[in-house]
């Protein structure tokens, strides 16, 4: 199974972590900690349980666990202990967030050309072919719960793996590559989307199961 979050691609079987297209090194114990927390997400795991799972039959202090957690945060570029993906549970242990994390089985995700998602810290939307309105109004396909998002803010269109976005006259704007768009804009690998204050990840799975990454984190 492969897991994707932010700009990271974690292959649990191959024991590889790739961030922004580059291999990120983790020590064996740090990788095992990441693997266990991702597999058990979003359950909070106690330090005692984690020590037993990662260092079975060996006495090590909590400091070893903390060092492994710090190594993971450095590798994934996410250092927030309370709001990040790897979260510290005060006086208990650690958990890995579920929001913004996508499971992609090895081989292929859906078998469909151009299958794609919009993923943010608290959001995950699958996009099939067709038009998808983005806004805060109840019932829209891509609902973003923020007062700074217009009721009908933007429209994302998908056609056979080709993705574009247009603003629908929103007050706070729709941004691609840091610039407010004025017309329908084609999205390509590496583009950053911002809807009002919210940033999202666009993930496109091709026929061969590979993924074209268009990523960011949610803010605001």
Order of alpha helices (4+ residues) and beta strands (2+ residues): beta-beta-beta-beta-alpha-beta-alpha-alpha-beta-beta-beta-beta-beta-beta-beta-beta-beta-beta-beta-beta-beta-beta-beta
